[in-house]
Amino acid sequence: MKNIEKLLILLCLGCIIASCAKDNYDAPNSFLSGKIVFEGTPLNLRGTGGAVGLQLYQHGYDYFNPINVFVGQDGSFSATLFDGDYLLVKRDGNGPWVNSRDSLKISVKGNTAVDLDVTPFFMISDDNISMNGSKINASFTINQIVNTAKISNVLLLLNNTQFVDDINNIFRKEYSDLSVGPVDIEADISNNTGVTNAKALFGRVCVWTEGADQGIYSEIVHLK
């Protein structure tokens, strides 16, 4: 009886070892990095909460599920992957650009860099944000890229951290009557104690397109 028990124990140990060996794959060690760009210019976006994302697909596996890749507020993205061939796809209906599910073929081996081209509805250029006492002044140019796109509103945003967007802010003012071209806006912050008492303050503007789930942003400015 004891020999049978020993045999059963050995068989169980063998199964456990085999199972562990099967599951003990090497960790991915290749690094994919890139930026979302328009004509070579990186786009400034909301970079918090996974608001803007991409998807990576790799053929040849039992589960053909996407690898979600989130985009930072400077348009950058990255992922640690196994070497191999991937398809990089924009998330459907996501982003301040023309919706497209065209895929970009990428061969990942070691450190790999790639840019993903999109067509934004609008771009922001010549942006300048400054603080003068209790006033915030912003000047910038709204450039129309897609002729049929319409501006929904423009946001002036301030936050006490370097993450500034339509959700993460301590001051937000909307302008609904602005047009394409040079823009000058001003905001009074004297009654906002969160802004006046902030030890650090950062600002940016955002142009929102009708029907889009995300806006296009300016670069972040360190105001104090």
C-alpha positions in Angstrom: 0.0 0.0 0.0 2.8 2.3 0.8 4.4 1.8 -2.6 1.1 2.7 -4.3 0.9 5.9 -2.2 4.5 6.8 -3.1 3.7 6.2 -6.8 0.6 8.4 -6.6 2.6 11.2 -4.9 5.3 10.9 -7.6 2.7 11.1 -10.3 1.1 14.2 -8.7 4.5 15.9 -8.4 5.2 15.1 -12.1 2.0 16.7 -13.2 2.6 19.8 -11.1 6.2 20.2 -12.5 4.9 19.7 -16.0 2.2 22.3 -15.5 4.6 24.8 -14.1 7.0 24.3 -17.0 4.2 24.8 -19.4 3.1 28.1 -17.8 6.7 29.4 -17.2 7.1 31.4 -20.4 9.8 34.1 -20.8 8.6 37.6 -20.1 8.3 40.0 -23.1 11.5 42.0 -23.4 11.1 44.1 -26.6 9.9 47.7 -26.4 7.7 49.5 -28.8 7.4 53.2 -28.7 6.0 55.9 -30.9 3.8 59.0 -31.3 0.6 59.9 -33.0 1.4 62.5 -35.6 0.0 64.7 -38.3 2.5 65.4 -41.1 5.3 64.7 -38.6 3.9 66.9 -35.8 3.0 65.0 -32.6 -0.6 65.7 -31.4 -1.3 67.0 -27.9 -4.1 65.0 -26.3 -5.8 64.1 -23.1 -3.4 61.6 -21.5 -5.3 60.5 -18.4 -7.9 57.8 -17.7 -7.0 55.9 -20.8 -9.1 58.4 -22.8 -7.2 57.9 -26.0 -6.0 54.5 -26.9 -4.7 52.2 -29.6 -4.9 48.4 -30.1 -2.2 45.9 -31.0 -3.1 42.6 -32.6 -0.7 39.6 -33.1 -1.6 36.8 -35.4 -0.8 33.2 -34.7 -2.2 32.8 -31.2 -5.3 31.0 -29.9 -6.8 34.2 -28.5 -6.8 37.0 -31.0 -7.6 39.7 -28.5 -6.2 43.2 -28.7 -3.4 44.5 -26.5 -4.7 47.9 -25.3 -2.1 50.7 -25.5 -2.9 54.1 -23.9 -1.6 57.4 -25.3 0.0 60.2 -23.3 -0.8 63.8 -23.4 2.1 64.5 -25.8 0.8 61.9 -28.2 3.3 59.2 -27.1 2.6 55.6 -26.6 4.6 52.5 -25.6 4.3 48.8 -24.9 6.5 45.9 -23.8 6.0 43.0 -26.2 7.4 39.7 -27.5 9.3 39.9 -30.8 6.9 39.4 -33.7 4.6 40.9 -36.3 1.8 43.1 -35.1 -1.1 45.2 -36.4 -1.5 48.7 -34.8 -5.0 50.0 -35.0 -6.8 53.1 -33.8 -9.6 52.5 -31.4 -12.9 52.8 -33.1 -14.6 56.2 -32.8 -11.8 57.5 -30.4 -9.7 60.6 -30.8 -9.9 64.1 -32.3 -9.3 62.8 -35.8 -11.0 61.3 -38.8 -12.2 57.8 -37.8 -10.3 55.0 -39.5 -9.7 51.4 -38.7 -6.8 51.1 -41.2 -4.0 49.0 -39.5 -0.3 49.7 -39.5 1.9 46.6 -39.8 4.8 46.6 -37.4 7.7 44.1 -37.0 8.9 44.3 -33.4 12.4 43.1 -32.6 14.2 44.7 -29.7 13.6 48.4 -29.3 11.2 49.5 -32.1 10.0 53.0 -32.8 7.1 53.9 -35.1 4.8 57.0 -35.7 1.1 56.6 -36.4 -0.3 59.1 -38.8 -3.8 60.5 -38.4 -5.9 63.4 -39.8 -7.1 65.6 -37.0 -10.2 67.8 -37.5 -8.3 70.9 -36.2 -4.8 71.8 -35.0 -3.6 74.4 -32.6 -0.5 76.6 -33.4 1.2 79.7 -32.2 -0.2 79.1 -28.7 0.8 81.3 -25.8 -0.8 81.3 -22.3 0.3 83.8 -19.6 -0.9 84.9 -16.2 -1.1 88.6 -15.3 -2.3 89.1 -11.7 -5.8 87.7 -11.6 -6.1 87.3 -15.4 -5.2 84.4 -17.6 -4.6 85.4 -21.3 -4.4 82.9 -24.1 -3.6 83.5 -27.7 -3.4 80.8 -30.4 -4.5 79.9 -33.9 -7.1 77.3 -34.7 -6.2 75.6 -38.0 -8.9 73.7 -39.9 -7.6 70.4 -41.3 -10.9 68.8 -42.3 -13.2 71.2 -44.2 -16.4 69.7 -43.0 -15.5 69.8 -39.3 -17.2 72.2 -37.0 -16.0 73.6 -33.7 -18.2 72.6 -30.8 -16.4 74.7 -28.2 -13.0 75.8 -26.9 -11.7 75.2 -23.4 -9.3 77.1 -21.3 -8.0 74.8 -18.6 -5.8 75.2 -15.6 -4.5 72.6 -13.1 -2.1 72.4 -10.2 -0.3 69.4 -11.7 1.3 68.8 -15.1 -1.8 66.7 -16.1 -4.3 69.2 -17.5 -7.3 68.2 -19.5 -11.1 68.5 -19.7 -11.5 66.2 -16.6 -8.3 67.0 -14.6 -8.4 70.7 -13.8 -9.1 73.2 -11.1 -10.3 75.8 -13.5 -12.3 75.4 -16.7 -13.9 78.0 -19.0 -15.7 77.2 -22.2 -16.1 79.4 -25.2 -18.7 78.5 -27.8 -18.5 81.4 -30.3 -14.9 81.0 -31.6 -14.0 80.5 -35.2 -11.0 79.2 -37.2 -8.0 81.6 -37.2 -6.2 83.7 -34.6 -7.9 83.6 -31.2 -7.4 85.8 -28.1 -9.3 84.8 -24.9 -9.1 86.0 -21.3 -10.3 84.6 -18.0 -10.7 86.1 -14.5 -9.4 83.7 -11.8 -9.7 86.1 -8.8 -12.7 84.2 -7.4 -11.2 80.8 -7.8 -9.3 80.0 -4.6 -8.1 76.7 -5.9 -6.2 78.6 -8.6 -5.0 81.6 -6.5 -3.8 79.4 -3.7 -2.1 76.8 -6.0 1.6 76.5 -5.4 2.1 75.4 -9.0 -0.1 76.2 -12.0 -0.2 74.7 -15.5 -2.5 75.7 -18.4 -3.5 74.6 -21.9 -6.3 75.2 -24.4 -8.5 72.6 -26.1 -10.5 72.7 -29.3 -13.5 70.3 -29.4 -15.1 69.2 -32.6 -18.8 68.5 -33.0 -19.4 64.7 -32.8 -15.9 63.8 -31.5 -15.3 62.1 -28.3 -12.0 63.9 -27.6 -10.5 67.3 -28.2 -7.2 68.5 -29.6 -5.0 70.3 -27.1 -2.2 72.8 -27.1 1.1 72.1 -25.3 1.1 72.5 -21.5 2.4 75.8 -20.2 4.0 76.2 -16.7 2.4 79.4 -15.3 3.8 79.4 -11.8 
